[in-house]
């Protein structure tokens, strides 16, 4: 019997109520009621790449705003967390740079499970040296300890390299699978 990843997501959403924003859970719960193909490119590419996470890899969902990257990342995260019985954490890139999150205890102890970081590149660097050092530590912890991570971003690989410098980009290039999400019809926000 072949398992359907969509069924795994729909049947287990209730277990992620405190781990994924409710807005995203509502969309995942009603995927079959939304317009045909809603976020399907992101979800299908993500499901095909789940095996990469088991080897300590990183998935990067990249594309224009409104193309389903976050929904795809959440769907993949739920399947991965259920399969390995691990905790899933959802944070925005902005939250990673908040003072209470940017310390070694947070980077190493609390988030050994799967972490989904939404909107990489949208966060504001008040002090770019400090912000880059936080991202360097966060990505290096995942890289060195083979912690699975999923990122969503509107940045291309080249834009990511320019924003976060060579060391961070080099680590991502080595262990990340880059999923470029393209929706021919444009933004899916508000599609029903």
Buried (B, 14 or more C-beta within 10 A) or exposed (E): EEEEBBEBBBEBBEEBEEBBBEEBBEBBEEBEEBEEBBBBBBBBBBBEBBEBBEEBBBBBBBBEEBBBBBBBBBBBBBBBBBBBEEBBBBBBBBBBBEEEBBEEEBBBEEBBBBBBBBBBBBBEEEEEEEBBEBBBBBBBBBBEEEBBBBBBBBBBBEEBBEBBBEEBBEBBEEBBBBBBBEBEEEEBEEBE
